[in-house]
Amino acid sequence: MPRLYPGMLNTAAQRNDVLDLGAALVAAGLLVVVYTGLHGPYRILLTLGFTCFVPGRAIVVNWPRMARWSGAAMSIVLSLTVLTLLATVTLWAHRWNPLVLFQVEAWLSLAGLGVGIARRHSWLPEPMVRWADSWPRAGTR
């Protein structure tokens, strides 16, 4: 992300930080509620928030081209798609255990969010990938 001056991020990066922090808090909150065995409306709301946003946000934060469209909207679409796919696969494999599945997804989402945040703030190097549109064109230098 471009910086306005050293130590300050632009508004898009700040907005992404808020979305990532919110997603991390929802995932961590869900893990705390599940591990402590609490039940009630907070657990339901955290599960709904997690299902609709967190795994997709962990994907979008690590896939910058996807975030160009709409980071929040793509997070919702990817979350619902990935969670439905994983639930279907575990059901077909006769390994259906929704509580364990949510825990694994929450831990993986937290890891993905952490890597994405670290990469955005240049704590980790960018992957060495050349996209098709970054190759030199014929006849140009």
N, C-alpha and C positions, 0 to 999 in steps of 0.2 A: 504494500500500500504506500502511496506517496505521502510524504510528510511535508507539512507546511514549513516547519522549521524543526530542528532537532528536539525530540521529546514530545512533539505534538502530532497527533494523527488527524486526518481530515474527517469530516462529518460522516462519510460512508463507513470508514473504519470504526468510528466510535459507535455508530448504529450496529455494526456487526458485532462489536464487543458486547453491547447490551443484549443482543439476541443470543449470543453464545453463553454469556453469563446466566441469562434466564433459563436457557436449556440445561445448563449444568446444574443449576439450583433445583430444577424440577427433577432431573435424574437422581441427584443426591438425596433430595427429599423423599422420593419414591423408595429408594434403597433403605433409608432410615426407617420409614414407616413399615416396610415389609420385614426388615430384620428385627424390629422391635415388636412386631405382631399387632400393631394398632389397626383398628378397623373404624370405619365411619366415613363421613362425607369428605374428609381431607384425603383419604386414600383413594376414593373414587375420583376426585378432582385431579389429583396428581397423576393417576393412571390415565385419565382422559387427556390431560395436557401432554404427558409423555408420548402416548400413542399418536397424537396428532402432530407433534412437532419435533421432539428431541432426536430420534434416529436420523430423520431427514436433514436436520440442521448439522449433525455430525458429518453427513455426506457432503452437503453444500459447502461447508467451511473448508473442506479439503479439495473441493472441485471448483476453482474460481470461475471457470467459464459458465458453470451452472448458475452461479450467483448473479451473473450479469442480467438475467431475465428478471427474476424477483426472488431474492433470498428467502423471504418468509413463505411465499406461495409454493416455491419448489420444495421447501422443507416439509410442508404439509403433504404434498403429493408423494414425495419419496418416502416419508414416514409411513403413511398408510399402505403404500405399495410393498415396501420391504417387510413390514410387520405382518401383512397378510400373506406374503410369500413364505416367510419363515414359519408362521403358524400352520400353513397348509402343508409344508414339507414335513414338519414334525408330526402332524396328524397322520399323514400318509405313511410315515416311517414307524408308526405306532410308538412314538416317543413323546406324546402330547403331555406336557406339564407346564401350564401357563405361568405359574409362579417362577419356576426356574428359567423359563424362556425370557420373562421380563427382567429378571436379575442379570442374565447374560447380556441381554440387549442394553440394559442400563450401563453396565460396566464398559461394554464396547463403545457405547455412545460417549461416555465420559472420556475414554481414551482418545477417541476421534476428535472430540472438541478440544482436548488439551493439545494435541498435535497441531490442529488447525490454528489455534490461538498462538501457539509458539511460533509457527511458521509466519503468521501475519505480522508478528512483532519482531521478526528476524532473529528469534532465538534458535531456530533451526534453519539449515540451508534449504533453499528451494530444490525440489527434485530436478535432476538433469534430464529434462524432457524437451524435445523440440517438437512443436506442433507443426502440422502440415502447412499452415499459413505463415510460419516463420522461416521457412526455407527460402533461400535466394531464388528469385525468378530468373528465367532465361533472359539473357541480354541485359541484366542489371548487375550492378556491383555495389 
